[in-house]
Amino acid sequence: METNNIIIENRLKTNISGVTDVVAFSESEIILDTNQGGLILSGENFRINKLSVEIGEVIINGKLNSFVYDTPKQPKENLWSKMFK
């Protein structure tokens, strides 16, 4: 499993590794895909200071109020897997 790290400095600078894509960006919300699932950051005056999808790193300046990972959807069990548990 690849690593995914979040380093927050005084809630004003956030360094995230393991990023695979920037899905959406505004001054108050950033949505990222990471190797651990979707990540939603909420805050104020966001600016992407550095973005390198090749190495999976993003550095964000701006006040971070919250961050949350999307809950990955569990694959549905088919009839055969239910029968042979």
N, C-alpha and C positions, 0 to 999 in steps of 0.2 A: 504494500500500500504506500502510495506517495504521501509525503508530508504536506500538511496545511497549517501554517503558523499565522497568528495575528499578533502583532506588536503594537500596542497603543501607548503613545507618549503624551501624557497630560491631556488626553482627549482631543488634542489638536493635530496630531500626526498619526496616521495609521499605516502600517506596513503589512501587507498580506502576501503570503506565498502560497503556491498551489493553485493559482488562478488560471483557468483555461479560457475564459471569455468574459467580456463586459457586455451584459445584456441590455442594461439601461443606465443612464446617468443624468442626474439633474443636480442643482445646488443643494437639494435637501434629501435626495435618496439615490443610492447606487445599488444596482443588482448585478451580482457577479455569479458566474459558474465557477466552482472550484472542484478539485478532485475529491472533495468530501460532500458535494452537493451544492445546491443554490445557497447564496449568502446575500442577505438584504441588510444594507447599512442605512441608518437614518440619522440626520443631523442638520447642520447649518453651514452655509458657505463652502460646500465641497468643491475642491479642485483636484483633478488628478495630476499629481506632480510627476509621476513616472509610471509608465505602463510598458511592460515587456511580457507579452503572452508567450514568447519563445522560451523564456526561463520561468514563466509563471509568477511574475511579481508585479504588484501595483502598490504605489505609495500615494496616499490621499492626504491632503491638507484640508482642514476645516474641523469644526466642532462635532465630534461623534457623540450622539445621544443614545443610540442602541444599535445592536447587530443581532441578527437571528438567522439560523440555518433553516432552510426548507426541510420539512420532513420528507425523506424519500418515500415514494410510493412502493408499497410491498407488492410483488407480483402475485397475481391471483393464482390460487391452487387449482389445478385441473382435477377432473374426476378421478383419474388414475392415481395421482399423488395422495388424494384423500383416502382412497380405498386401501392403499398399501402402507399406511403409517404404522 
